[in-house]
Every structure is written in C-alpha cells, then in structure tokens.
Amino acid sequence: MKERMTHGCSEALRLALTGGTPARAAWVAAVVGTILVVINQWEALLGMQALSIPKLVLTYVVPYLVSTYTAVSKDLRGRNIEPW
C-alpha cells in the first residue's frame, strides 16, 4: 500500500511539472487571475485604495494550483493511479 501511494505521488509530481501542464496552468492563472483582480481590487486599480500584494499573488497562485490539480488528477485517473 505504501509503495503504491509513493508511486502515485511521484507520478503526480512528474505530471505536474512536465508535459505542458505548467504552461497550461500558467495560461489559465493569467486569464482567471486577471479577471479576479479586476473584480476584487477594482478600487485599487482606480487609485481609490491601496493594492494588496498578498491578495494579488494569491489571486494568481490559486487558479494555477487548481488547474494543475485538475490536469494531474485527470491524467492519473486515466492511468488508474490513485495517489491520495
């Protein structure tokens, strides 16, 4: 069981870092993150408030991670591997 889990996790990491997944996730994060910045920080963009850098970073990181998770879990399911 432990070997199977270790194999699944290492395969998930490999898939997350190769095969076009990072580029696709970055594209999704750029589009979705920009939309979310406009929605959530429009006051800062118009100069009415200070821009929150931690929120700005998270606004791009979260869509990147969600996109990566989705792609990796889809690929693992197609290979009948359950890492978690």
N, C-alpha and C positions, 0 to 999 in steps of 0.2 A: 504494500500500500504506500509506504513512504517513498520507495523508488519511483512508483508511478506518479506520485504527486510532484516529486523533484523533477522528473522528466517533463511533466506538464507545465510546470513553472518556467523551466529553462526554455521550453519551446515557445511559451507565451512571450517571454522576454525577447527571444530571437525574432519572433514575428512583429513585435512592437518596434523593433529597431531596424528592420530591413524590409525589402520587398515593396517599397513605395508607401508603406504605412505612415512613416513620419511626414513625408511630403503631402499626402492627402490630409492628414490630421492638421498640419500647419495651414493648409488652404482653408479647411473648414473653420479653424480657430480664427483666421484672419477675417473671414466673412462674418461669422456669427459674433465674434468678439467686437468687431466694429459696430455692428448693429446694436449690440448690447451697450456699448459705450455711449452711443447716441441716445439710447433710451434712458440709461441710468445716470449719465453725467452730462446731460444737455446743458444744465445750468453752468457747469464748469467750462464747457466748450464755448458758451456765450460770454464768459468772463464774469458771471454773476456769483460764482463760488469758486473755491479752490479745488483743483483737480486732486483726487485721491489716488496716489500712486499704487498703494496696495490693492485697491479695488480695480484699478486699471490692469494690473498684472494678472489678478485672478480672473478678470473678465476674458482674458485670452487663454490662460492656462486651463481653466475648467473645460471649455469646448475641445481643446486639444486632447485632454485626457479622456473625455467621453468618447470622442471619435476614435481614439486609439483603442480603448477598451472594446468598443463595438466591433471594430475590424478584427481585432485579435480573437475575441470570443467567437465570432462567425467562422474564422479560419480554423480554430481549434475544434469547433463543433463539426465542421466538415471533415475533419480527420479523426473524429471520435475520441478526442482527448479532453478530459475534464481536469483542469489544473487546480481547481479550488473546491 
